[in-house]
Amino acid sequence: MSAAIDRMLAAIADPKRRRAVELLGQRPRSAGELAGELGLAPPAMSRHLRALKEGGLVEDGHPDFDARVRIYSLKDGATDELKRWLAETEALWSHQLGAFKRHVEGSE
């Protein structure tokens, strides 16, 4: 498993961060908006957003009308490597469990 996947899994290990990802999946939002919806203080939300950015899941930008505001959104293609790893892991487990089933059924 790559370091990028490790960082991503660590970032989504927290339920508040997973909920933030769900909310950002609906549409981009400001940190204040996310904090309000998650019931978090702004400093706590800032820490969660930093973890999501470090995990490669979230990016931020400034709207044209106000450079002081940051708008967070999900990063395009961020989960591609994770999805690939999950598919490979699922195939491995399916193969292993199938072989185990054939072994058990053959030894009866």
Rosetta silent file (secondary structure, phi, psi, omega in degrees, C-alpha in Angstrom):
SEQUENCE: MSAAIDRMLAAIADPKRRRAVELLGQRPRSAGELAGELGLAPPAMSRHLRALKEGGLVEDGHPDFDARVRIYSLKDGATDELKRWLAETEALWSHQLGAFKRHVEGSE
SCORE:     score description
SCORE:     0.000 S_00000001
   1 L     0.000  140.846 -176.665    0.000    0.000    0.000 S_00000001
   2 L   -82.194  162.548  177.286    1.298    3.429   -0.875 S_00000001
   3 H   -63.557  -33.073  179.088    1.915    6.301    1.516 S_00000001
   4 H   -63.548  -41.529  177.726   -0.828    8.279   -0.258 S_00000001
   5 H   -67.005  -40.915  176.799   -3.397    5.612    0.585 S_00000001
   6 H   -57.301  -45.802 -179.947   -2.142    5.509    4.176 S_00000001
   7 H   -64.540  -39.445 -179.369   -2.637    9.286    4.462 S_00000001
   8 H   -66.178  -45.334  179.023   -6.085    9.082    2.893 S_00000001
   9 H   -64.791  -37.888  176.383   -7.262    6.313    5.211 S_00000001
  10 H   -63.980  -38.316 -178.753   -5.893    8.189    8.221 S_00000001
  11 H   -66.313  -36.664 -177.501   -7.758   11.311    7.084 S_00000001
  12 L   -95.486    9.094  178.149  -11.122    9.533    6.851 S_00000001
  13 L   -68.642  -25.889 -178.003  -10.661    7.557   10.071 S_00000001
  14 L   -88.637  132.653 -179.128  -12.483   10.272   12.004 S_00000001
  15 H   -62.013  -33.574  178.635  -16.315   10.329   11.732 S_00000001
  16 H   -67.002  -37.655  178.827  -16.452   14.148   11.591 S_00000001
  17 H   -70.743  -37.158  176.493  -14.038   14.155    8.650 S_00000001
  18 H   -62.993  -39.543  178.565  -16.056   11.467    6.865 S_00000001
  19 H   -66.860  -38.293  176.368  -19.171   13.601    7.335 S_00000001
  20 H   -61.613  -40.529  177.489  -17.291   16.647    6.008 S_00000001
  21 H   -62.741  -41.991  177.905  -16.374   14.624    2.903 S_00000001
  22 H   -60.824  -45.037  179.442  -20.040   13.678    2.471 S_00000001
  23 H   -63.960  -41.623  178.817  -21.089   17.326    2.745 S_00000001
  24 H   -68.994  -23.548  175.092  -18.391   18.434    0.297 S_00000001
  25 H   -67.394  -24.660  177.581  -19.604   15.719   -2.063 S_00000001
  26 H   -78.185  -41.628  178.540  -22.895   17.613   -2.271 S_00000001
  27 L  -175.793  157.786  175.419  -21.240   20.963   -3.040 S_00000001
  28 L   -62.680  150.889 -178.085  -18.230   23.114   -2.098 S_00000001
  29 E  -147.758  160.800  173.825  -18.514   24.933    1.229 S_00000001
  30 E   -82.160  162.992  177.891  -16.655   27.359    3.457 S_00000001
  31 H   -61.359  -40.031  179.438  -14.986   26.212    6.655 S_00000001
  32 H   -63.236  -39.974  178.106  -17.540   28.158    8.677 S_00000001
  33 H   -65.174  -44.616  177.465  -20.420   26.474    6.906 S_00000001
  34 H   -61.520  -45.419 -179.717  -18.895   23.040    7.501 S_00000001
  35 H   -58.134  -43.650  179.182  -18.228   23.857   11.155 S_00000001
  36 H   -62.560  -44.257 -178.182  -21.849   24.903   11.617 S_00000001
  37 H   -70.525  -28.435 -179.765  -23.231   21.782    9.993 S_00000001
  38 H   -94.100   -6.256 -179.055  -20.905   19.512   11.987 S_00000001
  39 L    68.695   37.215 -178.519  -21.379   21.361   15.273 S_00000001
  40 L  -113.823  151.881  171.712  -17.670   22.117   15.602 S_00000001
  41 L   -71.308  149.671 -179.664  -15.761   25.155   16.763 S_00000001
  42 H   -52.034  -43.217  179.092  -13.837   26.886   13.950 S_00000001
  43 H   -61.971  -36.942  178.349  -10.383   25.798   15.259 S_00000001
  44 H   -66.859  -41.760  178.998  -11.519   22.159   15.356 S_00000001
  45 H   -63.648  -39.008  178.160  -12.918   22.413   11.828 S_00000001
  46 H   -60.253  -42.133  178.412   -9.646   23.926   10.669 S_00000001
  47 H   -64.728  -41.387  178.698   -7.727   20.937   12.053 S_00000001
  48 H   -64.874  -42.660  178.744  -10.092   18.503   10.331 S_00000001
  49 H   -65.230  -36.787  176.720   -9.801   20.333    7.016 S_00000001
  50 H   -61.992  -42.963  178.866   -6.009   20.349    7.318 S_00000001
  51 H   -63.670  -39.912  178.707   -6.057   16.564    7.829 S_00000001
  52 H   -67.631  -36.909  176.122   -8.306   16.122    4.786 S_00000001
  53 H   -66.565  -44.510  178.891   -6.008   18.313    2.682 S_00000001
  54 H   -64.310  -29.654  176.259   -2.933   16.392    3.850 S_00000001
  55 L   -77.404   -4.186  176.974   -4.792   13.185    2.983 S_00000001
  56 L    79.963   14.722 -176.102   -5.177   14.480   -0.569 S_00000001
  57 L   -95.253  -29.122 -170.910   -8.977   14.494   -0.459 S_00000001
  58 E  -125.616  146.905  172.638   -9.824   18.181   -0.240 S_00000001
  59 E  -131.526  161.587  179.708   -8.591   21.348   -1.898 S_00000001
  60 E  -130.088  157.676  177.963   -9.408   24.964   -1.261 S_00000001
  61 E  -153.345  171.741 -179.820   -9.705   28.084   -3.319 S_00000001
  62 L  -110.603  134.839  174.756  -10.853   31.667   -3.070 S_00000001
  63 L   -69.129  153.983 -178.900  -13.955   32.988   -4.774 S_00000001
  64 L   -58.905  -32.023 -174.169  -13.376   35.882   -7.158 S_00000001
  65 L   -80.880  -15.314 -177.059  -15.445   38.245   -5.028 S_00000001
  66 L  -158.385  104.828 -178.240  -13.505   37.791   -1.730 S_00000001
  67 L   -71.915  -10.509  179.094   -9.931   36.575   -1.362 S_00000001
  68 L   -79.809  -18.899 -175.941  -10.368   36.331    2.419 S_00000001
  69 L   -95.520  136.109  173.656  -12.829   33.439    2.112 S_00000001
  70 L  -108.273  133.781  176.762  -11.719   29.890    1.441 S_00000001
  71 E  -113.110  127.237 -177.683  -14.064   27.487   -0.240 S_00000001
  72 E  -100.610  143.487  177.918  -13.328   23.787    0.198 S_00000001
  73 E  -146.962  163.208  176.090  -14.191   21.098   -2.314 S_00000001
  74 E   -72.718  141.955 -179.364  -13.350   17.483   -2.989 S_00000001
  75 L   -80.322  127.155  179.170  -10.254   17.017   -5.098 S_00000001
  76 L   -58.565  131.888  176.137  -10.984   15.463   -8.500 S_00000001
  77 L    72.940    8.778 -174.917   -9.638   11.932   -8.795 S_00000001
  78 L   -61.728  -32.672 -175.304   -8.440   11.901   -5.201 S_00000001
  79 L   -97.742    6.577 -177.941   -9.805    8.443   -4.479 S_00000001
  80 H   -57.654  -47.139 -178.933   -8.727    6.748   -7.715 S_00000001
  81 H   -65.584  -38.849  178.161   -5.684    5.070   -6.155 S_00000001
  82 H   -64.057  -43.866  178.665   -7.729    3.999   -3.114 S_00000001
  83 H   -61.644  -41.003  178.876  -10.441    2.511   -5.344 S_00000001
  84 H   -62.296  -45.378  179.507   -7.817    0.616   -7.330 S_00000001
  85 H   -62.944  -42.148  179.076   -6.276   -0.764   -4.123 S_00000001
  86 H   -63.607  -41.122  178.817   -9.696   -1.777   -2.784 S_00000001
  87 H   -63.935  -42.362  178.130  -10.564   -3.571   -6.027 S_00000001
  88 H   -65.013  -40.721  179.373   -7.251   -5.457   -5.965 S_00000001
  89 H   -66.548  -41.797  177.749   -7.746   -6.369   -2.307 S_00000001
  90 H   -62.315  -42.271  178.682  -11.299   -7.545   -2.957 S_00000001
  91 H   -62.971  -41.618  178.580  -10.111   -9.714   -5.858 S_00000001
  92 H   -61.748  -47.496  179.599   -7.391  -11.227   -3.676 S_00000001
  93 H   -63.881  -41.446  178.725   -9.847  -12.031   -0.880 S_00000001
  94 H   -60.326  -43.637  178.394  -12.382  -13.469   -3.334 S_00000001
  95 H   -63.296  -47.104 -178.492   -9.694  -15.708   -4.806 S_00000001
  96 H   -63.864  -43.681  179.912   -8.445  -16.810   -1.374 S_00000001
  97 H   -68.583  -36.230  175.646  -11.932  -17.506   -0.034 S_00000001
  98 H   -63.145  -43.183  177.702  -12.864  -19.382   -3.190 S_00000001
  99 H   -64.199  -40.457  178.653   -9.764  -21.548   -2.866 S_00000001
 100 H   -64.100  -42.713  179.028  -10.543  -22.167    0.813 S_00000001
 101 H   -61.993  -44.711  178.723  -14.136  -23.138   -0.031 S_00000001
 102 H   -62.416  -38.974  179.084  -12.963  -25.568   -2.722 S_00000001
 103 H   -63.768  -47.213 -178.427  -10.473  -27.061   -0.256 S_00000001
 104 H   -66.091  -43.565 -179.394  -13.098  -27.521    2.466 S_00000001
 105 H   -68.318  -30.299  179.188  -15.706  -28.937    0.076 S_00000001
 106 H   -77.675  -20.101 -177.061  -13.140  -31.301   -1.424 S_00000001
 107 L   -95.103    5.339  179.642  -12.054  -32.720    1.930 S_00000001
 108 L   -86.903    0.000    0.000  -15.541  -33.855    3.029 S_00000001
